[in-house]
């Protein structure tokens, strides 16, 4: 059994006329709202905490269409972060990738395009061919990439999602839910650079050549709703019109998902209603920034005396306007049964935010720098120091 050291910090939040809202509160109030009547299912969450502000049939399994590409984009961003691929490297397009139908950027077999441009093709124009080309570059084959997608879904605790391809093209046993889509979007937004792509309304590929291609964002709210900078639309005849949108105003970022609307107008109206509701009724308060040090780890046989432990994501609380807040407890739990070496970014604990003893959010705690085994000289100096201390 793992040993855990727990540190509890009480944060007396003095925000006037506000109250912390957990992910499961105000459900009765939500049932009376008519924010997404035109959608089969929908959900509205705050990004940092994951707190739910509104939901409708949020766990109903439905085809996600091209919203599938949020998981594809997540694995692409992870590969970039881990330096398994680079933005400027060229990817050679296979016959299989070039053969994708539906939304595409008209890649040709044997064509070489940079990861950066292919990423634009996925994020802005929802290119199926660009999605498969990047999937094959990352995992070798589309099938192997799909396995990575499903493995990631399991790692995120998604119980109602199964992928058959990286595109969202119709396939048997390919499904997700509004809730699961919001979790994938939440994870994708950990990579702040993704909105550099999803927020672009129009751009060009192969600019200045005879094969120049105009990219136009399939998410029109990027242009017509202030603060929207992503994320992904979807449409098939089975899925109908779907959209996962994210918007940020002041320090608050929210995610709204609508699935199964009959028209693009109805889909956009449902999402717009949810965004309006979020920004008119709620506010967030930041507790920690992403990668902010919260404590330190010291290990006797390590090559460093101390290493900072940092937050793996931003930590915020969701506040309902017009009500009072009470004290918030922040609990830091550090695993004591860790073996060296430990790589930078290794998970070493959890940070919990509680109100009245109830866990509101949990955020992984990560090592800011690697910890390796100490060399013989360092261990000798430590032993001598302990001998002197014990002698005194």
KAPE-V443328 format. One record per residue. N is the residue number from 0. RES is the residue in one small letter. PHI is phi in degrees with one decimal (* if undefined). PSI is psi in degrees with one decimal (* if undefined). OMEGA is omega in whole degrees, -180 to 180 (none if undefined). Layout:
BEGIN
n=N res=RES phi=PHI psi=PSI omega=OMEGA
n=N res=RES phi=PHI psi=PSI omega=OMEGA
END
This chain:
BEGIN
n=0 res=x phi=* psi=136.3 omega=-178
n=1 res=x phi=-73.5 psi=140.8 omega=174
n=2 res=x phi=-90.1 psi=136.3 omega=-178
n=3 res=x phi=-124.4 psi=130.4 omega=172
n=4 res=x phi=-99.1 psi=130.0 omega=-176
n=5 res=x phi=-117.0 psi=129.3 omega=174
n=6 res=x phi=-118.0 psi=131.0 omega=-179
n=7 res=x phi=-117.0 psi=127.5 omega=179
n=8 res=x phi=-118.9 psi=123.9 omega=178
n=9 res=x phi=-91.5 psi=119.5 omega=179
n=10 res=x phi=-101.7 psi=113.1 omega=178
n=11 res=x phi=-86.5 psi=97.4 omega=-177
n=12 res=x phi=-83.9 psi=126.0 omega=-172
n=13 res=x phi=-109.6 psi=29.2 omega=178
n=14 res=x phi=-68.7 psi=120.9 omega=-177
n=15 res=x phi=-75.0 psi=141.1 omega=172
n=16 res=x phi=58.8 psi=40.0 omega=178
n=17 res=x phi=-141.4 psi=158.5 omega=179
n=18 res=x phi=-140.1 psi=139.6 omega=177
n=19 res=x phi=-69.7 psi=137.2 omega=-179
n=20 res=x phi=-118.5 psi=123.5 omega=179
n=21 res=x phi=-84.0 psi=172.0 omega=-174
n=22 res=x phi=-65.4 psi=-19.6 omega=-175
n=23 res=x phi=-113.6 psi=9.0 omega=179
n=24 res=x phi=-87.9 psi=165.2 omega=177
n=25 res=x phi=64.1 psi=23.3 omega=-180
n=26 res=x phi=-63.2 psi=-41.0 omega=-180
n=27 res=x phi=-63.0 psi=-41.0 omega=178
n=28 res=x phi=-61.6 psi=-41.8 omega=-179
n=29 res=x phi=-61.3 psi=-37.1 omega=-177
n=30 res=x phi=-63.4 psi=-24.0 omega=-179
n=31 res=x phi=-87.7 psi=-5.7 omega=-179
n=32 res=x phi=-85.2 psi=152.3 omega=178
n=33 res=x phi=-121.9 psi=58.3 omega=-175
n=34 res=x phi=-83.6 psi=-32.9 omega=-173
n=35 res=x phi=-134.2 psi=48.2 omega=-180
n=36 res=x phi=-59.9 psi=-31.7 omega=-175
n=37 res=x phi=-82.4 psi=-5.8 omega=-179
n=38 res=x phi=-105.0 psi=148.5 omega=176
n=39 res=x phi=-69.6 psi=-36.6 omega=177
n=40 res=x phi=-148.8 psi=156.4 omega=-177
n=41 res=x phi=-162.8 psi=159.9 omega=175
n=42 res=x phi=-156.5 psi=151.4 omega=178
n=43 res=x phi=-134.8 psi=120.4 omega=-179
n=44 res=x phi=-131.7 psi=157.6 omega=169
n=45 res=x phi=-86.7 psi=135.2 omega=-169
n=46 res=x phi=-65.3 psi=-48.9 omega=-173
n=47 res=x phi=-65.4 psi=-50.0 omega=-175
n=48 res=x phi=-88.1 psi=-22.3 omega=-173
n=49 res=x phi=77.2 psi=7.4 omega=-179
n=50 res=x phi=-61.8 psi=134.7 omega=-177
n=51 res=x phi=-90.5 psi=125.6 omega=178
n=52 res=x phi=-100.1 psi=-24.5 omega=-179
n=53 res=x phi=-160.8 psi=144.6 omega=173
n=54 res=x phi=-153.9 psi=151.3 omega=177
n=55 res=x phi=-145.7 psi=114.1 omega=-180
n=56 res=x phi=48.4 psi=41.8 omega=-169
n=57 res=x phi=-68.7 psi=-17.0 omega=-179
n=58 res=x phi=-109.1 psi=15.1 omega=178
n=59 res=x phi=-77.9 psi=126.3 omega=-180
n=60 res=x phi=-72.3 psi=123.1 omega=-178
n=61 res=x phi=-142.2 psi=157.9 omega=174
n=62 res=x phi=-69.2 psi=128.9 omega=-177
n=63 res=x phi=-88.8 psi=-4.8 omega=-177
n=64 res=x phi=51.2 psi=-138.6 omega=-174
n=65 res=x phi=-74.6 psi=-4.3 omega=170
n=66 res=x phi=-62.5 psi=-17.7 omega=171
n=67 res=x phi=-49.7 psi=-34.9 omega=-175
n=68 res=x phi=-65.6 psi=-12.7 omega=173
n=69 res=x phi=-63.8 psi=-38.5 omega=176
n=70 res=x phi=-69.2 psi=-38.3 omega=176
n=71 res=x phi=-60.0 psi=-46.1 omega=179
n=72 res=x phi=-64.2 psi=-36.9 omega=179
n=73 res=x phi=-61.2 psi=-45.2 omega=179
n=74 res=x phi=-69.0 psi=-32.5 omega=175
n=75 res=x phi=-65.1 psi=-45.9 omega=-180
n=76 res=x phi=-65.4 psi=-36.7 omega=176
n=77 res=x phi=-63.1 psi=-43.3 omega=180
n=78 res=x phi=-63.7 psi=-38.7 omega=176
n=79 res=x phi=-65.4 psi=-43.7 omega=-179
n=80 res=x phi=-63.3 psi=-36.2 omega=-180
n=81 res=x phi=-87.4 psi=4.1 omega=178
n=82 res=x phi=59.6 psi=31.3 omega=174
n=83 res=x phi=-80.8 psi=-23.5 omega=172
n=84 res=x phi=-137.3 psi=163.4 omega=177
n=85 res=x phi=-128.2 psi=155.7 omega=-177
n=86 res=x phi=-64.4 psi=-32.4 omega=-174
n=87 res=x phi=-92.5 psi=-5.6 omega=-180
n=88 res=x phi=-72.5 psi=150.6 omega=-179
n=89 res=x phi=-92.6 psi=138.1 omega=177
n=90 res=x phi=-112.0 psi=128.0 omega=178
n=91 res=x phi=-85.9 psi=127.2 omega=-174
n=92 res=x phi=-82.3 psi=128.3 omega=179
n=93 res=x phi=-82.4 psi=166.1 omega=176
n=94 res=x phi=-60.6 psi=-39.6 omega=-179
n=95 res=x phi=-63.8 psi=-46.8 omega=180
n=96 res=x phi=-62.3 psi=-41.5 omega=-178
n=97 res=x phi=-68.3 psi=-19.1 omega=-176
n=98 res=x phi=-85.9 psi=-2.9 omega=-177
n=99 res=x phi=-63.5 psi=135.7 omega=176
n=100 res=x phi=-93.7 psi=-164.3 omega=-180
n=101 res=x phi=69.0 psi=-149.4 omega=179
n=102 res=x phi=-62.4 psi=131.2 omega=-177
n=103 res=x phi=-156.4 psi=164.5 omega=175
n=104 res=x phi=-108.7 psi=14.0 omega=173
n=105 res=x phi=59.2 psi=51.9 omega=173
n=106 res=x phi=-69.2 psi=147.5 omega=177
n=107 res=x phi=-110.9 psi=147.1 omega=177
n=108 res=x phi=-55.5 psi=130.6 omega=179
n=109 res=x phi=88.6 psi=-12.6 omega=178
n=110 res=x phi=-66.3 psi=145.1 omega=176
n=111 res=x phi=-113.2 psi=129.7 omega=-180
n=112 res=x phi=-138.1 psi=145.7 omega=-178
n=113 res=x phi=-68.9 psi=154.2 omega=175
n=114 res=x phi=-56.7 psi=-39.0 omega=-179
n=115 res=x phi=-60.2 psi=-45.2 omega=-179
n=116 res=x phi=-72.2 psi=-36.8 omega=176
n=117 res=x phi=-64.2 psi=-37.8 omega=177
n=118 res=x phi=-63.3 psi=-40.4 omega=174
n=119 res=x phi=-59.0 psi=-43.3 omega=-178
n=120 res=x phi=-60.9 psi=-35.6 omega=178
n=121 res=x phi=-76.2 psi=-51.2 omega=-171
n=122 res=x phi=-72.7 psi=-36.0 omega=-176
n=123 res=x phi=-93.8 psi=-51.6 omega=-172
n=124 res=x phi=-101.4 psi=0.1 omega=179
n=125 res=x phi=58.7 psi=39.4 omega=-177
n=126 res=x phi=-67.5 psi=119.8 omega=177
n=127 res=x phi=-69.3 psi=-37.9 omega=180
n=128 res=x phi=-66.3 psi=-40.0 omega=178
n=129 res=x phi=-66.1 psi=-37.0 omega=179
n=130 res=x phi=-62.4 psi=-46.2 omega=-178
n=131 res=x phi=-70.1 psi=-37.8 omega=178
n=132 res=x phi=-59.7 psi=-43.6 omega=178
n=133 res=x phi=-71.6 psi=-36.3 omega=178
n=134 res=x phi=-60.2 psi=-43.9 omega=179
n=135 res=x phi=-67.8 psi=-35.7 omega=178
n=136 res=x phi=-65.1 psi=-40.0 omega=-176
n=137 res=x phi=-77.3 psi=-42.4 omega=-172
n=138 res=x phi=-114.6 psi=-6.0 omega=180
n=139 res=x phi=98.8 psi=-47.2 omega=177
n=140 res=x phi=-138.1 psi=160.9 omega=177
n=141 res=x phi=-62.5 psi=-40.2 omega=-179
n=142 res=x phi=-62.0 psi=-42.0 omega=179
n=143 res=x phi=-66.3 psi=-35.3 omega=178
n=144 res=x phi=-67.3 psi=-40.8 omega=178
n=145 res=x phi=-60.9 psi=-37.1 omega=176
n=146 res=x phi=-61.7 psi=-40.9 omega=176
n=147 res=x phi=-62.5 psi=-38.7 omega=178
n=148 res=x phi=-60.8 psi=-46.2 omega=-179
n=149 res=x phi=-71.3 psi=-33.6 omega=175
n=150 res=x phi=-63.8 psi=-40.9 omega=179
n=151 res=x phi=-66.5 psi=-39.3 omega=178
n=152 res=x phi=-59.9 psi=-42.0 omega=178
n=153 res=x phi=-65.7 psi=-41.1 omega=180
n=154 res=x phi=-62.6 psi=-30.5 omega=179
n=155 res=x phi=-84.6 psi=-0.7 omega=179
n=156 res=x phi=77.0 psi=24.7 omega=-178
n=157 res=x phi=-86.1 psi=113.6 omega=-174
n=158 res=x phi=-95.0 psi=-9.9 omega=-175
n=159 res=x phi=-124.6 psi=34.4 omega=-180
n=160 res=x phi=-130.9 psi=134.8 omega=172
n=161 res=x phi=-147.4 psi=130.0 omega=-177
n=162 res=x phi=-108.2 psi=144.8 omega=174
n=163 res=x phi=-116.1 psi=-11.7 omega=179
n=164 res=x phi=-159.5 psi=166.6 omega=-179
n=165 res=x phi=-90.2 psi=6.6 omega=-172
n=166 res=x phi=-110.0 psi=-33.5 omega=-173
n=167 res=x phi=94.2 psi=3.0 omega=174
n=168 res=x phi=-59.3 psi=146.7 omega=-174
n=169 res=x phi=-54.7 psi=132.5 omega=179
n=170 res=x phi=-156.9 psi=143.6 omega=178
n=171 res=x phi=-63.3 psi=138.4 omega=177
n=172 res=x phi=67.7 psi=27.2 omega=175
n=173 res=x phi=-110.1 psi=109.0 omega=-173
n=174 res=x phi=-154.1 psi=162.5 omega=174
n=175 res=x phi=-158.6 psi=-167.7 omega=179
n=176 res=x phi=-137.5 psi=165.4 omega=176
n=177 res=x phi=-60.9 psi=-41.5 omega=179
n=178 res=x phi=-62.3 psi=-48.0 omega=-178
n=179 res=x phi=-63.8 psi=-37.7 omega=177
n=180 res=x phi=-62.3 psi=-37.7 omega=179
n=181 res=x phi=-67.2 psi=-34.9 omega=178
n=182 res=x phi=-68.2 psi=-42.1 omega=177
n=183 res=x phi=-62.6 psi=-42.9 omega=178
n=184 res=x phi=-62.1 psi=-41.7 omega=178
n=185 res=x phi=-58.7 psi=-43.6 omega=180
n=186 res=x phi=-68.6 psi=-42.1 omega=180
n=187 res=x phi=-61.1 psi=-36.9 omega=-178
n=188 res=x phi=-73.7 psi=-4.3 omega=170
n=189 res=x phi=-63.9 psi=-25.6 omega=178
n=190 res=x phi=-93.6 psi=92.4 omega=-173
n=191 res=x phi=-56.2 psi=-26.9 omega=-177
n=192 res=x phi=-71.6 psi=-13.1 omega=-178
n=193 res=x phi=-62.8 psi=-33.6 omega=-179
n=194 res=x phi=-73.6 psi=-13.0 omega=171
n=195 res=x phi=-62.8 psi=-23.4 omega=179
n=196 res=x phi=-99.1 psi=-50.1 omega=-174
n=197 res=x phi=-71.0 psi=-16.0 omega=-180
n=198 res=x phi=-88.8 psi=-8.4 omega=-177
n=199 res=x phi=-77.5 psi=126.7 omega=-180
n=200 res=x phi=-83.7 psi=-38.0 omega=178
n=201 res=x phi=-148.6 psi=148.9 omega=-180
n=202 res=x phi=-160.9 psi=-177.7 omega=-179
n=203 res=x phi=-132.3 psi=147.6 omega=169
n=204 res=x phi=-112.6 psi=150.6 omega=-180
n=205 res=x phi=54.5 psi=37.8 omega=-174
n=206 res=x phi=-59.7 psi=136.3 omega=178
n=207 res=x phi=85.4 psi=0.7 omega=177
n=208 res=x phi=-107.9 psi=171.4 omega=179
n=209 res=x phi=-70.6 psi=-14.7 omega=179
n=210 res=x phi=-102.2 psi=21.1 omega=180
n=211 res=x phi=-53.2 psi=136.1 omega=-177
n=212 res=x phi=-128.7 psi=127.9 omega=-178
n=213 res=x phi=-86.7 psi=120.5 omega=176
n=214 res=x phi=-94.3 psi=130.4 omega=174
n=215 res=x phi=-127.5 psi=128.8 omega=-176
n=216 res=x phi=-63.6 psi=130.7 omega=178
n=217 res=x phi=-73.8 psi=-13.6 omega=178
n=218 res=x phi=-97.1 psi=94.3 omega=-175
n=219 res=x phi=-67.9 psi=-18.8 omega=179
n=220 res=x phi=-66.1 psi=-21.4 omega=175
n=221 res=x phi=-56.1 psi=-34.9 omega=-179
n=222 res=x phi=-92.4 psi=-31.5 omega=-168
n=223 res=x phi=-110.7 psi=-0.6 omega=176
n=224 res=x phi=-127.0 psi=116.8 omega=-177
n=225 res=x phi=-60.5 psi=124.2 omega=178
n=226 res=x phi=102.8 psi=-17.6 omega=179
n=227 res=x phi=-75.2 psi=126.6 omega=179
n=228 res=x phi=-134.8 psi=27.4 omega=178
n=229 res=x phi=163.2 psi=-178.3 omega=12
n=230 res=x phi=-125.7 psi=-57.7 omega=-172
n=231 res=x phi=-154.8 psi=133.9 omega=174
n=232 res=x phi=-92.0 psi=174.8 omega=174
n=233 res=x phi=-162.2 psi=144.2 omega=172
n=234 res=x phi=-156.3 psi=131.8 omega=161
n=235 res=x phi=-143.2 psi=166.2 omega=-180
n=236 res=x phi=-62.8 psi=-29.2 omega=179
n=237 res=x phi=-80.8 psi=-45.1 omega=-176
n=238 res=x phi=-77.5 psi=-22.3 omega=-170
n=239 res=x phi=64.1 psi=-155.0 omega=-173
n=240 res=x phi=-94.2 psi=127.1 omega=-176
n=241 res=x phi=-129.1 psi=155.4 omega=177
n=242 res=x phi=-158.9 psi=131.5 omega=165
n=243 res=x phi=-110.1 psi=115.6 omega=-178
n=244 res=x phi=-117.7 psi=149.1 omega=173
n=245 res=x phi=-129.8 psi=144.2 omega=180
n=246 res=x phi=-142.9 psi=149.0 omega=179
n=247 res=x phi=-129.8 psi=131.1 omega=172
n=248 res=x phi=-135.2 psi=130.9 omega=-173
n=249 res=x phi=55.6 psi=-125.2 omega=-179
n=250 res=x phi=-100.3 psi=9.5 omega=-174
n=251 res=x phi=-107.5 psi=124.6 omega=174
n=252 res=x phi=-117.2 psi=133.2 omega=-180
n=253 res=x phi=-125.2 psi=161.6 omega=178
n=254 res=x phi=-127.6 psi=129.0 omega=178
n=255 res=x phi=-123.8 psi=132.8 omega=180
n=256 res=x phi=-123.9 psi=131.4 omega=173
n=257 res=x phi=-130.0 psi=132.8 omega=-178
n=258 res=x phi=-128.6 psi=144.1 omega=171
n=259 res=x phi=77.2 psi=26.5 omega=175
n=260 res=x phi=-77.5 psi=152.3 omega=-175
n=261 res=x phi=-80.1 psi=-25.7 omega=-178
n=262 res=x phi=-139.7 psi=160.0 omega=175
n=263 res=x phi=-60.5 psi=-36.4 omega=-180
n=264 res=x phi=-63.0 psi=-44.4 omega=180
n=265 res=x phi=-66.3 psi=-39.3 omega=177
n=266 res=x phi=-61.0 psi=-49.9 omega=-178
n=267 res=x phi=-65.5 psi=-34.7 omega=178
n=268 res=x phi=-64.9 psi=-43.5 omega=179
n=269 res=x phi=-60.1 psi=-45.4 omega=-180
n=270 res=x phi=-67.0 psi=-42.9 omega=178
n=271 res=x phi=-60.4 psi=-42.6 omega=178
n=272 res=x phi=-59.3 psi=-42.8 omega=-179
n=273 res=x phi=-66.9 psi=-42.4 omega=179
n=274 res=x phi=-63.9 psi=-43.9 omega=178
n=275 res=x phi=-58.4 psi=-43.6 omega=-180
n=276 res=x phi=-62.5 psi=-44.4 omega=-179
n=277 res=x phi=-59.9 psi=-49.2 omega=-174
n=278 res=x phi=-77.1 psi=-20.5 omega=178
n=279 res=x phi=-87.2 psi=-24.4 omega=-172
n=280 res=x phi=-109.9 psi=-18.1 omega=-171
n=281 res=x phi=-130.7 psi=163.6 omega=175
n=282 res=x phi=-150.3 psi=153.5 omega=177
n=283 res=x phi=-112.8 psi=155.0 omega=173
n=284 res=x phi=-125.3 psi=127.0 omega=-178
n=285 res=x phi=-80.0 psi=132.7 omega=175
n=286 res=x phi=-101.8 psi=-49.0 omega=176
n=287 res=x phi=-136.8 psi=146.9 omega=171
n=288 res=x phi=-82.9 psi=163.2 omega=174
n=289 res=x phi=-64.5 psi=138.9 omega=180
n=290 res=x phi=66.6 psi=22.0 omega=177
n=291 res=x phi=-85.1 psi=130.6 omega=178
n=292 res=x phi=-63.6 psi=136.3 omega=178
n=293 res=x phi=-122.8 psi=-21.6 omega=176
n=294 res=x phi=-164.8 psi=-173.0 omega=179
n=295 res=x phi=-133.2 psi=155.8 omega=175
n=296 res=x phi=-116.0 psi=134.1 omega=174
n=297 res=x phi=-125.0 psi=124.0 omega=179
n=298 res=x phi=-123.3 psi=131.3 omega=-171
n=299 res=x phi=-56.0 psi=-44.6 omega=-174
n=300 res=x phi=-96.9 psi=19.6 omega=-179
n=301 res=x phi=-91.2 psi=160.7 omega=-179
n=302 res=x phi=-80.1 psi=-8.4 omega=177
n=303 res=x phi=-123.7 psi=146.2 omega=-180
n=304 res=x phi=-67.7 psi=-43.9 omega=-179
n=305 res=x phi=-146.8 psi=148.6 omega=175
n=306 res=x phi=-134.8 psi=137.2 omega=179
n=307 res=x phi=-66.5 psi=144.2 omega=171
n=308 res=x phi=-106.7 psi=126.8 omega=-173
n=309 res=x phi=-121.8 psi=161.7 omega=178
n=310 res=x phi=-72.7 psi=138.0 omega=179
n=311 res=x phi=-81.0 psi=-10.2 omega=179
n=312 res=x phi=-157.8 psi=167.8 omega=175
n=313 res=x phi=-64.9 psi=144.5 omega=180
n=314 res=x phi=-119.6 psi=116.7 omega=-180
n=315 res=x phi=-134.9 psi=165.4 omega=172
n=316 res=x phi=-121.5 psi=147.2 omega=-180
n=317 res=x phi=-93.5 psi=129.6 omega=-176
n=318 res=x phi=-117.0 psi=133.1 omega=175
n=319 res=x phi=-87.0 psi=130.1 omega=-178
n=320 res=x phi=-67.7 psi=141.9 omega=172
n=321 res=x phi=92.2 psi=8.9 omega=180
n=322 res=x phi=-135.6 psi=161.9 omega=-178
n=323 res=x phi=-81.8 psi=156.1 omega=176
n=324 res=x phi=-108.7 psi=160.8 omega=176
n=325 res=x phi=-121.7 psi=177.9 omega=-177
n=326 res=x phi=-62.9 psi=144.0 omega=-180
n=327 res=x phi=-116.5 psi=135.3 omega=176
n=328 res=x phi=-102.3 psi=131.9 omega=173
n=329 res=x phi=-110.8 psi=117.6 omega=-177
n=330 res=x phi=-109.8 psi=125.9 omega=179
n=331 res=x phi=-104.7 psi=119.6 omega=180
n=332 res=x phi=-114.1 psi=117.3 omega=-178
n=333 res=x phi=-111.0 psi=128.6 omega=177
n=334 res=x phi=-70.7 psi=128.0 omega=-179
n=335 res=x phi=-96.8 psi=-7.3 omega=-179
n=336 res=x phi=-103.1 psi=62.5 omega=-179
n=337 res=x phi=-110.0 psi=140.3 omega=-179
n=338 res=x phi=-108.7 psi=140.5 omega=175
n=339 res=x phi=-79.0 psi=150.0 omega=0
n=340 res=x phi=-81.9 psi=159.0 omega=175
n=341 res=x phi=-124.1 psi=126.6 omega=-177
n=342 res=x phi=-81.0 psi=153.7 omega=172
n=343 res=x phi=-54.3 psi=133.2 omega=-179
n=344 res=x phi=88.9 psi=-1.4 omega=178
n=345 res=x phi=-65.6 psi=139.5 omega=178
n=346 res=x phi=-75.1 psi=124.7 omega=-177
n=347 res=x phi=-123.2 psi=2.9 omega=179
n=348 res=x phi=173.0 psi=-168.8 omega=180
n=349 res=x phi=-137.0 psi=147.6 omega=173
n=350 res=x phi=-111.6 psi=121.4 omega=179
n=351 res=x phi=-108.0 psi=138.4 omega=171
n=352 res=x phi=-108.6 psi=124.0 omega=-177
n=353 res=x phi=-122.1 psi=150.8 omega=169
n=354 res=x phi=-132.4 psi=123.9 omega=-178
n=355 res=x phi=54.4 psi=39.2 omega=178
n=356 res=x phi=80.4 psi=-4.2 omega=-179
n=357 res=x phi=-97.7 psi=128.2 omega=-180
n=358 res=x phi=-70.1 psi=122.6 omega=179
n=359 res=x phi=-96.3 psi=-43.9 omega=179
n=360 res=x phi=-143.7 psi=154.9 omega=173
n=361 res=x phi=-132.1 psi=132.0 omega=-178
n=362 res=x phi=-130.0 psi=130.3 omega=179
n=363 res=x phi=-62.3 psi=144.6 omega=174
n=364 res=x phi=-107.2 psi=133.6 omega=-172
n=365 res=x phi=-123.8 psi=154.8 omega=174
n=366 res=x phi=-74.6 psi=133.9 omega=180
n=367 res=x phi=-76.9 psi=-25.6 omega=180
n=368 res=x phi=-145.0 psi=160.0 omega=-180
n=369 res=x phi=-69.3 psi=149.5 omega=172
n=370 res=x phi=-121.2 psi=119.3 omega=178
n=371 res=x phi=-112.4 psi=170.4 omega=177
n=372 res=x phi=-69.1 psi=139.5 omega=180
n=373 res=x phi=-69.4 psi=150.9 omega=176
n=374 res=x phi=-77.9 psi=173.6 omega=-175
n=375 res=x phi=-61.1 psi=-39.7 omega=-178
n=376 res=x phi=-64.1 psi=-42.3 omega=180
n=377 res=x phi=-65.5 psi=-41.0 omega=179
n=378 res=x phi=-65.2 psi=-36.8 omega=178
n=379 res=x phi=-64.3 psi=-46.0 omega=180
n=380 res=x phi=-61.8 psi=-38.5 omega=179
n=381 res=x phi=-65.0 psi=-42.2 omega=-180
n=382 res=x phi=-63.1 psi=-41.6 omega=179
n=383 res=x phi=-65.1 psi=-39.8 omega=179
n=384 res=x phi=-62.0 psi=-41.3 omega=179
n=385 res=x phi=-67.8 psi=-37.8 omega=179
n=386 res=x phi=-63.1 psi=-43.0 omega=179
n=387 res=x phi=-64.4 psi=-43.1 omega=-179
n=388 res=x phi=-64.1 psi=-41.2 omega=-179
n=389 res=x phi=-69.9 psi=-32.9 omega=179
n=390 res=x phi=-66.9 psi=-31.6 omega=179
n=391 res=x phi=-80.2 psi=* omega=none
END
